[in-house]
Amino acid sequence: MKGSVFAPAQLPPHMPRLRDGWRRKLCRGVLHLCGWSLVGAFPDVPKLVLIAAPHSSWWDGIWGLLMKAAIGADVHFMAKRELFRGPLGALLAKLGGIPIDRGAAAGMVEQMVERFGQQQALWLGIAPEGTRRHMPRWKTGFWRMAHGAGVPVFPVAFNYPDKTIRLGPLFATTGDMAADIERLRAFYAPFQGKHHGV
């Protein structure tokens, strides 16, 4: 079943949003011309960790950024602090980049847990595979961030055969990381990335 690209009025009130403008209309037009759409509903929560899979191509990032801009979703991502310099840094910040200090005493997970505690609203996007290659095991940082910050996980799937981005059910972590990750991976089983599934 094909979906659509949501209008701002259809987005839940607690979802962090970007301002409307010509960029949103342009991105909606590009997605429409290329045949991409959304299926599912967004959760009405101010904080979460969004995981996107299968991650099998650099195209995933392009479609994801276009969809984010098209619907006006204020979804952030992490990048090393050194990239946030000059014009590239300004662009990364505008796109929602969060600088991470890889040399800090507190690791990446701790830095993001602290950031979740400091902000009233934050949607953080992560590719749990950590690479475009097929990975039989996911990296666990996304789970540790969500569990440590006490925020839910929101699974989102790229399904290339029908050019849909599928929005999954909101998932609350438990104390059993391995079981949680297996349940999340089960959501992705029907979906196919550009080059492989999960």
N, C-alpha and C positions, 0 to 999 in steps of 0.2 A: 504494500500500500504506500503510495507516494504521499509525502507530507507537503509542507509549505515553509516559507520563511516568515516567522512570526512578526506581526506588527507590534509596535511598542505597547499598545493598549492590552495586548494579550500576555504580557510578561507579568509575573507575580510582583507584588509591591515591595517585598523585602529583598528582591534580587538586585545586586549592584548593577547600575546601568551607566552607559556613556550618554553624553548629550546627543540629541538628534542633529542631523545635518546632511549635507550633500554627499559625504563619504558613505553614509549608510545607504542612501539611495543607489549610489554607484555600485556598491558591493552586492546589494540585492539584485541589481540588474545583471551583474556578471554571473552570480550563482544561478539565476533563472536561465540565462543563455546557455550555461554549461550543464544544466539539468540537475543541479544539486538541491536537496531540500532537507528539512528536519522532520523527524517523526518522534512523537512523545511530548512530554510536558516538563517544564522546568519546576524545580522545587521552590517553595516560598520560604527560603531561609537566607539570612545575611552572610553566613560563613559556611564554607565547605571546601573539600579538596576534590577537584574534578579530575578524573583519570580518563585519558583518551587512548583507545587501542582498537584494532591492531595498528601498530606504528610500523609500516613497512616501506614508506617512501617519503621523500622530502615534500611531496605534494600534500601530505597530511597537514603539514604546518600551513601551507598556503590556503587550503580549503578551510581549515580551522580558523585562521585569522580573518578570512573573508566572511565566514559565518558569524564570527564574534562581532565584527564591525557592522554587518548587515542587520543584526537584531539589536545591536546596542548593548551587548553584555560586557560588563567590566570584569573580564577574567584576566588574572595576572599570571605571569610565569617567572621562573628563576633564571638568572644568568650570572656568570662570574663578574665580580665588581670591576675588574679591569676593563671590561667592554663598555662601561658607562662613562666614556670620555669622548669629548668632541661631538661631531655630528651623529656618529653611530650611537653614542650614549643617549643623546636627545631623542633619537628615533626609537630606541629600545624602551625608554621611559614612556614615550607617547603610546607605544603599543601595549604597555602594561608590564614591562620588565621590572623585576625586583632584584637589585644587586645583592649578591651573596659573597661574603668575605671568606674565601676558602682557607685563609691562614689564621682565622680567628680561633680562640680557645674553644668557643662554642661551635659545634659542627653545624652543618646545613640544617639538620632536623631541628636542633635547638634554636637556631636563629629564626626559623619559620614558626615554631611553636610560640616563641616570644612575640613575633609580629602579629600572629593571630590574637594574642592576648591584648595587644596594644590598639587594635583597630576594631571599630564597631561593625564593619562589613568587609569581607575579603573572600573572594572566590579565587582559588589557586589551581591552575591547570598543570598537570604532570602526565608524561608518557611513562607508565609503570615499567615498560620493557627497558627503557633507557637507551635503546638503540633501534635502528631500522631492521636489523637482522632478527630472524625468528629466535625467540628465547623461551625455552621450556620452563624457565623460572623467572618470575618478575623480581625486580629490585624492591626492597621493602620500605624505602624512605617515605613513600606516600602514605603507607599505613601508619608508620610511626609518627608522622606529622599530624595526621588526622586524629589518631588515638591520643597523642600527647596534648593536642589543643582541645580535645573534646568536641570535635566537629565531625559531621558525617562525610562519607565518600559518595560522590555522584559519578556513576559510570556512564561514559559516552562512547559510542562505537562508530567507526567509519565502516560503511558497507558499500564497497565499490561496485558490485554487480548492479545494484539499482540506484547508485549515487545518492544514498541517504546517510545522514548523520543521525544515529539513533540515541535517544535520551532514555537512560535506564532509571530504575527506582532508586531512591535515596537509601543509602546503606549505613547503618550505625555499626561502628566497630565494637568488638567484644574483646575480652582478654586473650583470645586464641587467634594469634596472627595468621598461622598457617591455614586454619579453617576459614577465616574471613577471606583470605586471598583466593582460596579454592572456590568459594561461593561467588566471589566477584568474577573470577575467570569463567565460571559456568555461564554467566550472563553473556559473555562474548562468543561462546561456542558457535552460534549460528552465523556469525558475521565474518566477512572476508575483506581483508585489506587489499591494497593494490597488488601486492606480491605474495602475501600469505595471511593466514588467520592467526588466532592467538595460540 
